[in-house]
Amino acid sequence: TATGGISAGNAADSRIMIDTVELSAVNVLALRATPITLVASPGANKFVEVIQVVLILDYGTGAYTVDADDDLVIEYASGQDITGSIECTGFMDQVADTMKLVNVAGIAAVPAANISNNLVRLKNTGASELTVGDGTVTVKVSYRVHADGL
């Protein structure tokens, strides 16, 4: 513990971790029905605090076709959103390598069960799956794991 009321914390809850998940075109085309796990469940009495997410589209030979309501979201497995809607138009439909930095949204007071011991995943919240397209997507998630104190 440092002076002046500042605490360095312990390594278990102050270290920022970064996980990288590679999505194939098959994964991308099925994100509505089959969300992709980005960070595993931390276990009982712990939760994942997502800090930021970077999405990287590695353009293939054809752009994804997106509908107006096709959006992605980073969420806990409970369905509790961590980010706001991530618009696919202007990102997934591009004909060049494209990056998107996604900040987390403030989460209103919710039951602890919506957050504690929940994995973090990427999901398509649109009415249908993306179609066509063959690019891959790399997702980099910066996060910390904390004890929930419950």
N, C-alpha and C positions, 0 to 999 in steps of 0.2 A: 504494500500500500504506500502510495506516495503522499507527500504532505499537501495541504490545501484541499483535502477532501476528494482528491482524484485517485481512483483505484485502477490499476492496470488489469485487474480481473485475472482469472486463471485461464490456462490454455484451452480448457474445454468449452468455455463460452465467450471467448474474446477473439479467437482465431477466425479469420475469414477463409472459407473454403470455396473452391471453384470446381464444379463438375462440368464436364463436356459430354454432350450426348449427340451422336450422329444419327440423323434420320434419313433413311433411304426414300426414294420416290414412293415406294409402296407404303411406307409409314405415313408420309405426308398425305397421300390420297385416302388414308383411312383414319385420320385424326379425330373425326367426329365419333365414329363407332369404337375406335381403339385409341384412347389417349395414351401418350408416351410418358413414362415415369422419368422425371429429371433428377429428383433427389429422393432416395429411399426413406422410408419411415425411420425416424430417429429412435424409436422405442418408447416404452412407457415413461410417462412423466417428463417428456421432452418435446420440443417443437422446433421446427425449422423457420428461421427468420430469413426470408429472401430479401436480398439487398438490391440486386439488379440482374437483368437478363439481357444477353446479346443474342440476337438471331442472325444467322448468316446464310443467305441463299446462294448456293453454288449453282449457277445457271447451267442447265444441261443443253439440250438441243431444241427444247420447246417449253414455252412459258406455261404456267398453270392457268387454267381457266377458273376465275372466281366469280361468284354471284355477289350482288350488292350486300347481302347479309352475311357473307362469309367472314367471320372474325375468329381470331385465336384468343386464348386466355391462358394464363398461368394460374393454376388453382391447387388447393389442397384436395386430396382424394375425397373429402367430405362434400366437395362441390363449392366450398368457400373460395371466392375469387381472391387472388393475391394482386393481380394487375387489373387494369381496366381492359376494355376490348382492344385487341391488337388488330388493326385494320389490315386485311389481306390485299385490298386494292392498293396499288402503288408499291407493294412489296412482293408478294408471291407471284404476281402476274408480270413481273419485269423480265426483260430479255437480256439481262446482264447480271453479273454477280452483284448482290445487294445486301446491305447490312441494316439492322434495325436495333437500336438501343431502347430497352423497355424499362421504365421505372415502375416500382410497386405503387399500388394505390393504398390510401389509408383504409384500414379495415375498421368499421364501426364495431361497437361492443357486440360480441357474438359468444355463444356458448364455447367454453374451452375445448369441448369435444370436437368442435369444427376445425381446430388447429392442432391440438396436442396429439402426438403419435400418429400424424398423418403424413403420407408421402406427398411430394410436389409433382405435378404433372402438367403437360401441355395438351390442350384440347381445342378442337374446332367447335365453336358454339353456333355455327351457321345452321340453316335448315337442311343443308345437304353437304356431302363431301366435296372437296375441290376435285376438279376433273382435269384430264389430260396432264401435261407437265411431267418432266422427268428430272428436274434438279434435285439436289440433296440439300438438307438444311442442318447446320450445326448450331446447337444451342449451348451457350455458356451461362451457367447460373452461379452467381456469387451469393453466398449465404453463410449464416452462423447457426449453430445448434445450441439451444438453451434448455435448462431445466425449467419446467413450468411452475414449480413451487407448490403444486397441489398435492 
